[in-house]
């Protein structure tokens, strides 16, 4: 039979493929976009949406690329030759698009998916300006609750079955199924009541249209009014890659971002809604200094730093850090503690894990603290400086018993009575820096400028200014200098730091 064919021609260019790969997979690997709805690289192939039509040389009928194996039949010795933009392919996609739009409502102006809807995008690319049907659209249920987090609009559904396959193949919980036939077919819950899987909201991401939307985000903002940033989920130590979305200072949405080393395309529901505290009405926005009458007054940054340094000279002690602080922040906190002859420690919550993306360790940088030799505070203890972002990390008992005189806090409700100087601490979504996840992978956390109060001071700069006030010989290093120091530490010799490489490598690997 001769040697097996292991290349394919797509639009006239030859590409290699691995055994078992389909045309759409090789096309995506090589930057060739083929429209698709029911295909997802993390799920089984269904081949039911029919929009990924291509032309195969020698075949008069268009074929779906998601199910077409790149390897030709064994009796054919030449590589397959396919075209993604030929007239045959385009006509096939146009016909499919018309069928998909026959019953789809024209409600883009009120749909949360508008702006990131594949059906909307592809209808502009390959759709027709006018439908050839004259019958009325089939009406199906709207605003159907799938548990407490998800809303299903059946009339928008294109029956791609991505959500059903996710529940069958990824969570293996089987909460969803298809019911009905023809234009009456829809997704239904297979059990009464709650959508129990802690990963349920992933079906919102993979839905290619607006059939599945988040009850938390529903009708809050148009996407084109929002700013987005690549970041890291700090609700646990797994380091799930995410995209934060905000508008006019308000944190609106978290979605997962693909990373094959950590979370693939998925994230747990608990991480998606762990941003609410960032929008607290009691967010701190200015520095505060306690006056002679025991009342807090607003101070500028210079006066607050001077007052904080004076308070620390009179009350030197350890520093207690939130377990979500970055490597850069922890290094400078250690230096600040050293300027007082004391130590820096961190506090973080623990809880239940599931062996996948939810970890028992909730401190996003607990592993980084270990590498920096910042010890964990296991109980309430005295500290002169307190850094608190998440209340679950530094609880009320720890805060009040610390006796801290200088406090960095995100929320004014978390400032203990002992505080003499208070600095507003930007939330994780408003800071940038490096986190090391529980598996020892170092990753970069990006700031989203559309989230949080305006003009908050950069935390690491305030730390350096404080160190300079306490240590006359201190040389201000800046972020680059701190990162160079981290890279030079023996503990990080085998850690690929994000400013050095885009591929995370574990500590000790």
N, C-alpha and C positions, 0 to 999 in steps of 0.2 A: 504493500500500500504506500510505501515511501514515508518520508518524514512528515510529522504532523505540522500543519500550518499554524504559526503562532503570531501572525501579524494580520492586521485588518486595515483597509483603506477607508478613511472617513473624509469625505469631500476632497478626495484626490491625494491626501497625505497618508503615508503608511505609519501605523502605530503598533507597538507590541502589546500583547495582552497575556494575562495569566489564565490557565485552564479554568473554565467555569464562568469567566467574566462575560457579561452581556454588553451589548453595544453602548447602552446609556452609561454604564460604569466606566468604560474606557474613554468615552467622550468627555465625561466630567473630569476624569483624571488629567485630561489634556486641554482643559479650558474651553471645551465646546459645549454650548448650552443647548440642551434639547428640552423643550417644554414637557412638564410632567406634573401630575397631581397625586396619583396613587403610589408612586415609587418613593421609597425612603431607604437610604443606604443601611440603616440599622434595623430594617424590618424585612420580612419575607416579601417576595414579589407576587403581586396579585394580577396585574395586567388588565384592570377593569376600567380605567378611565379613558384609555385609547387616544390620549392627546400626544403621546410621544412618537407619532408616526414618522417613519423614514422610508426612503426608497432603497431597495436592494437591487443591484444590477442584475438583470435577467429575470426579475419577478415583476409582473405587470401591476400587482397590487401593493399598496403601502403596508409596511409591517410595524408592529410596536417594538421599539428599541429596548424596553425594559426587560423583555423576555427573549429577545433574539440573541442566541449564543454567538460569540465572535468566531468560534470555530466552525468552519463550513462542514457539511456532511463528508464522511470519510472518502466517498468516491470523487469528491472535487478536490483537485490538487492546488488550486489557486486561492489566495486570500479573498474573503468577502470584500466587496466594494459597495459602500453605502453613501447616500447623499442625504443630508439633513435639511437642505434648503432648495431642493428641486421642486418642480411644479407638482409632481406626484405627491411628495411629502407635504407640501403646503396645502394642497387640496384635501388631503386626508385629515389634516389638523383643522382646517376650516369647517369641514363637515362635522367633526367631533365637537368643535366649539359650539356650533349651532345647536346641536342636540343638548349639550350641557346647559345652554342658556334658555332652552324652551320654557322651563318652569322656574328658572331662577328669578327672584324678585329684583327689580331695579331700585334697590334701597341703599346703594353705595353712600349717599349723603348722610345716612344715620348708622352706618355699619362701622363697628370698631376696627374691622379688618382693612378698611379703606386706607390705601397707602402702602400696605404690605400684603395685598391679596393677589395670589397667583392668577385667579380667575379674572380679576380686573386687569392685571398686566397683560395676560395672554389674549384677552378679548380685544385689546387695543392693537396687539401685534398681529394676530391671525384671524380675528373675528370679522364678521360682516357688519355693514352699517345698518342692515335691515333684516329682520327675521322673515322667513318664507312661510311660517305657520300663521294660521288665523284663529286657532282655537284658544280659549281662555286658559291661563296658567292654572295648574293644579295647586290648590291651597293645602298646606300642611301645618302642623302645630308650630307655634312660636313660643319663645321664652319658657322652655321646658327645663326645670332644674335637674341637673345631673349632680346630685349632692348639694352641698352648701357653697361650693366654689365655682361651679361651671354652669353656664346657661347654653342650651341647645336650641337653635332655630332650624327646624327640620326643612323648611322650604328653601333654605340656602344650601342645604347639604347636596353634594354631588356624588355621594355613595362611593367614595374612594376607599373606605374601610380602614384607613390608617389608624383611627382611634381604636377600632375593634382589634386590629392586629397588635397594637401596643399593649392592650390589656391581656391578650392571649400570650404574647411572646416575651415581653419585657417584664411586666409585673406578675404575669401568670395568675391573675386574679379574675379574669373573665367577667368583668362587670357589664360589658357591652356586647350587643349582638345586632345583626341586621334583621328587620322584620318587614313583611309586605313584599309586593312584587311590582315591577315596572315603575311608573311614576308615583306609586303610593309607598315605595320602599323608604325606610328611614332607620336611623340608629335608635335602639331602645336599651334601657337598663335591664339586665337579666335578674336583678334582685330589687325588692322594694326598699325604698328609703335611701340610705347614705351610700355615696360612692366612696368606699372605705380605703382604697389604696392611698398611702401617703405620697404617691407620685402621680396623682390623678391629673394635675394641671399641665402635665406634659402633652396631653392630647390637644390642648389649646394651641401649642406651638406648632404641632405637626399638621393641624387642620389647614389645608391650603386655601380655604375660603373663610367666610365669617360665620360658619355654622356653630362653632364652639368658641365661646368667649368667656373671659374671666369676670366673675361677678365683682371682684375687687377693683378691676380696672374699667369696667363697663361704663361707657359714656363720659369718661373723665377728661380726655383730651384727644385732639387730632395728632397723629404722629408727626406731621410736618411742623408742628409748633413745639416739639420737644427736642431736647439734646440728649445724646446717648454717649456712653463711655464704656470701654471694656474694663471689667473689674473682677474681683474675686468675692465669692459668697463668704461673709465673715460670721455667719450664724453657727458654723461648726468648723472643725479642723480639716475637713476633706479638701478644701480649696477648690470647690466647684467654680468653673469659669462662667461668668455671667456678663450681661449687658445691663447697665443701669439706665433708667429713663427718667428725666425730670423736666420741669417747666416752671419758670419764674420762682425758683427757690423751693418748689415742692417736689418731693420724691414720689413718683407715680407708679413705677413698674420695675420689676426684675425679671429677666428671662435668661435661660441658660445659653451658654456659648460653647461651641464644639471644642473639645480637647480630648484626643484619643488616649492620652496618658492618665486622665483623671475621671472624667464624667461622660465621655462621648457627647451625646446630644441632650443629656437629661439632667434634671435636678429634682430634689425633694420639695414638696409643697411648703414645708416649714421655712425654707430659705427664701421663697418668693414673697412671703408676707412679713419677713423679719425686718422690714424697713420702717414700720409705722412710727416708731419712736423718734425717727429723724424729723418728722413733721410735728413734733410736740409743740403745743402753744407756749410751753415754758422753756423753750430753747434759749440758751444764753447767747447773747450777741455782743456784749461789751465786757471789758474787764471791770471788776469791782474790787474796791479796797474798803475795809472796815475802818471807820473814823473813830475819833476819841469817844464819841457817844455810843459806840457799839453798833452803828448803822452802816450799811453798805452804801457807798457812793460810786458813781461811774468815774472811771479813771482812764486816761490815755495809756497806751501800751508802755511808754517809757516810764511813767510814774508807777504803773503797776509792777513793772520789772524791778524797779528800785525798791518798792515796798516789799515785794516778795523776797528779794535778796536779804533785806534787813530782817524779815521774819525768820528766814532760814538761818541767819547768823545767830539769832537768839534761841532758835529751836531746831538745831541740826538733828536729822534722823533719817531713817530709811525712806525709800520711794516705793510706793505700791502702785503698780501699773495694771491697766486693763489688759487682759490676755489677747486683745485684738490689735495692740500696738505693733507697728512695723519694726523690722530689723533696725532701720535707721533711728527710729524713736527710742528703741531699747538701748542702743549703743550710747546715745546721748544721755538717756536717763541714768545709765551706769556712770557716766562721766560726772553728771550732776551729783549723784550720790557720793562719788569718790571725792568731789570737792568739799564735801562735808565730813569725809571720813566714814561714810556709811555704805549701805548696800541697796541695790535695787532688786525688788521681787515683783512677781506678777500674780494676778488672781484670775481664774477662769472657771466657769461652770462646767459640770459634767452631767451626763444624763444617759438615756438609753440610745444604743446604736442598732443598726440593722445589718451590719456587715457589708453594706454597699456605699451609699452616699451620705448616710446619716451616721455620724461617729459619736462615740461616747464622750470624747473630748470636744468641748465647745469653744475652747480658746483657739481662734483662727491662727495664732502664731505661737502656740505652746511649744511646738517643735523648734521654732526659731529661737525662743527663749532658752530652750535646753542647749542648743548649739552655742549660744552666747554666754552660757553659764549664769543665766538669770534664774534664781531659784523660785519655786512655786510657794506662795503663801497659802498654807492649808487651813489657817484659822485667822480670826481677827487678831491684829497686832498693831503696835504703835508705828506710825509713819509720819514724817513731817510733810511729805508731798503725796498727793493722791491724784491719780489719773483715772477717771471713770467715764466710760462711754455707754456700755451696756450694763444695766442694773443687775442682770443675772450673774455677771462676772464679779462685780464688787458690790455685794449686797449691803443692805442697810446696816446690819451689825458691823460689818467690816469698816464701813464708812464712818460710823459714829465712834467706834472704839479706836480708830486710827489716831484721832487727835490731830489730824493734818491741819497745818496752818496755810499751806498753799495748795489750791485745788484746781485741777483742770477738769472741767465737766462739760458734757454736751447738754444736759438738762439741768435747769436751775433747781429742780426738786431733789436732786441728788447731792447737793452741797451740804456737808455736815456743819453742825453748830460751831465747831472749832475753827473754821476757815477764817483767815484774816485777809487773804488775797485770793480772788477767783478769776481764772482765765476761761473764756469760752473755748471748748474743744470741738473742732470740726468733726463731724461723723466720718466714718470710714469712706463713705461715698464722696466726701469733700476733701479727702487727703490722698496723697500718693505715696508709694513706698513698696517695700518688699515683704512678702509673707512666705513662710515655709510651712507647707501642709504636713499632715500627720505622717505621710510617707516620705518626707524629706525633700519634696519638690519645691523649689523656690520660684515664686511667681510675682509679677508686677501688678499692683493695684493702682488703677488710673482714676484721677479726680474728674468728677462731673461738674462743670461750672454752673449748671442750671439747678443744682440742688443745694439747699441750705442758705443761711443768711449771707449777705454780701460782705466782703472785706474782712472776713475773719483772719486773724494772724496765722501764719504757717507754724504749726506746732514745733517742728524741729528748730526753727529760727528762734522762737521764744526760749526753748531749752538752751540753745547755745548762748543767747544773751544772758540768761540766768547764770550759766557756768562762768561766763566772763565777769559777771559782777562779783562772784565768789572767789574766783581764781585769777589774780592779776597776770599770771604767766600763761593763761590759756590762749591758744592760737585758734581763731575762728576758722573752721574747716569747710563749712558749706556741705551741701548734699553730696557732691562728687568726692570730697575728701573722706566723708564718713563711709561711703560705699567702697572706696579704695581700701579703707581700713578693714571693712568686713571681708572683702575678697582676700586679704592677706592673712586672715586668721586660719590656723591649721584646721579648725572644725569645718571650714568651708572649702577645703582643698578639693573635694570631690563633688561639690554642689555647683551646678551650672546656674549662675546668678542671671536674672533676666536682662540685666543691662549688658551682659556679655554674650548671651546666646538666647535664641527664641525657643530652644528645646529644653524643657526642665529635666534635670538628672537628679536622682535621689542622693541624699547624704550616705556615704559609705558604699555606694553601688559601684 
